[in-house]
């Protein structure tokens, strides 16, 4: 201390203009973060769409499905959600699935259709069932479809 300073003095308060500038800077930083997050989400969604419509069910995806089923069975359950996708990827945006209409498989496209066809060919003859349901409703609108493989005992 030089002797001229008051030991109890504090730094001067920032001006209202300084606080407004700081608030704007923080808002800009937050907006940039949001933009980057939205870009990442859009890229991820775009990659999912490309994969959904352009590629086939991989061995890795089949292995994940098998693990999900085996884990559910080990836990004493009779079903497992094996796949999910946006209802907007159905030809009717999930309307038939949401209303449990008999022809709902006709609305499937891409990997969802391929998975359903695989179920019909390989799993159904083994006694499995497949249920499709809308699993969330963001903003009250059908969101994602879940495919549930079931192995419930027959009702007598």
C-alpha positions in Angstrom: 0.0 0.0 0.0 1.1 3.5 -0.8 -0.5 5.0 2.2 -3.0 7.0 0.1 -5.3 4.0 -0.4 -8.1 3.4 2.1 -7.8 -0.2 3.2 -11.6 -0.5 3.3 -12.2 0.8 -0.2 -13.5 -1.5 -2.9 -13.2 -1.4 -6.6 -15.7 0.9 -8.3 -19.0 -0.6 -9.3 -19.4 -1.4 -13.0 -21.5 0.9 -15.0 -24.9 -0.2 -16.2 -23.5 0.0 -19.8 -20.7 -2.4 -18.8 -23.3 -4.8 -17.3 -25.4 -4.6 -20.5 -22.4 -5.4 -22.6 -21.5 -8.3 -20.4 -25.0 -9.7 -20.6 -25.0 -9.4 -24.4 -21.6 -11.1 -24.6 -22.9 -14.0 -22.5 -26.1 -14.2 -24.7 -23.9 -14.4 -27.8 -21.8 -17.1 -26.3 -24.9 -19.1 -25.4 -26.4 -18.6 -28.9 -23.1 -19.8 -30.5 -23.3 -22.9 -28.2 -26.9 -23.5 -29.2 -26.0 -23.1 -32.9 -23.2 -25.7 -32.6 -25.4 -28.1 -30.7 -28.1 -27.7 -33.4 -25.5 -28.3 -36.1 -24.3 -31.5 -34.4 -27.9 -32.7 -34.0 -28.7 -31.9 -37.6 -25.6 -33.8 -38.7 -26.5 -36.8 -36.5 -30.1 -36.8 -37.8 -28.9 -36.5 -41.4 -26.5 -39.5 -40.8 -29.3 -41.5 -39.2 -31.6 -40.8 -42.2 -28.9 -41.8 -44.7 -28.2 -45.0 -42.7 -32.0 -45.7 -42.3 -32.8 -45.5 -46.0 -29.5 -46.4 -47.7 -28.0 -49.2 -45.6 -29.0 -52.6 -44.4 -29.2 -54.0 -40.9 -25.7 -54.8 -39.9 -24.3 -57.7 -38.0 -23.4 -55.3 -35.2 -27.1 -54.2 -35.0 -28.2 -57.8 -35.0 -25.8 -58.5 -32.1 -27.2 -55.6 -30.2 -30.8 -56.9 -30.7 -29.7 -60.4 -29.5 -28.1 -58.9 -26.4 -31.2 -56.8 -25.6 -33.4 -59.9 -25.9 -31.1 -62.1 -23.8 -30.8 -59.4 -21.1 -34.6 -58.9 -21.0 -35.1 -62.7 -20.8 -32.5 -63.0 -18.0 -34.4 -60.3 -16.1 -37.6 -62.3 -16.4 -39.3 -60.1 -18.9 -41.3 -61.2 -22.0 -40.4 -58.4 -24.3 -37.6 -56.1 -25.3 -37.5 -52.9 -27.3 -35.1 -53.8 -30.1 -35.3 -50.8 -32.4 -36.6 -47.2 -32.5 -36.8 -44.6 -35.2 -38.7 -41.3 -35.8 -42.3 -41.8 -36.7 -41.8 -39.2 -39.5 -39.9 -41.9 -41.3 -43.1 -44.0 -41.8 -45.0 -43.2 -45.0 -47.9 -42.0 -42.9 -45.8 -40.3 -40.1 -46.8 -43.1 -37.7 -50.6 -42.7 -37.9 -51.3 -46.4 -38.5 -49.0 -47.5 -35.6 -50.4 -44.9 -33.3 -53.9 -46.1 -34.0 -52.9 -49.8 -34.0 -54.4 -50.2 -37.5 -54.1 -53.7 -39.0 -52.0 -52.6 -42.0 -49.4 -50.7 -40.0 -46.5 -52.7 -41.5 -47.3 -51.2 -44.9 -46.3 -47.8 -43.6 -42.7 -48.9 -42.8 -39.8 -47.9 -44.9 -36.0 -48.3 -44.9 -34.4 -50.3 -42.1 -37.7 -50.5 -40.2 -39.3 -52.4 -43.1 -36.2 -54.6 -43.4 -36.3 -55.4 -39.7 -40.0 -56.2 -39.9 -39.4 -58.5 -43.0 -36.6 -60.2 -41.1 -38.9 -60.7 -38.1 -41.6 -62.3 -40.4 -39.0 -64.6 -42.0 -36.9 -65.6 -39.0 -38.5 -64.8 -35.6 -42.2 -65.2 -36.1 -41.9 -68.9 -37.1 -40.0 -69.4 -33.8 -43.0 -68.1 -31.8 -41.9 -64.5 -31.3 -44.2 -61.5 -31.7 -43.5 -58.0 -32.8 -45.3 -54.9 -31.5 -44.9 -51.4 -32.7 -45.8 -48.4 -30.6 -45.3 -44.7 -30.5 -43.0 -44.3 -27.5 -43.0 -40.5 -27.0 -45.1 -37.6 -27.9 -43.0 -34.4 -28.0 -45.3 -31.4 -28.1 -48.3 -33.8 -28.3 -47.2 -35.1 -31.7 -46.1 -38.8 -32.3 -42.4 -38.9 -31.9 -40.5 -42.2 -32.1 -41.7 -45.6 -32.9 -40.4 -48.5 -30.8 -40.3 -52.1 -32.0 -40.8 -54.6 -29.2 -39.9 -58.2 -29.7 -42.1 -60.4 -27.5 -42.0 -64.0 -26.4 -45.0 -64.1 -24.1 -46.6 -67.4 -23.4 -49.7 -68.2 -25.4 -53.0 -67.3 -23.9 -55.2 -70.3 -23.5 
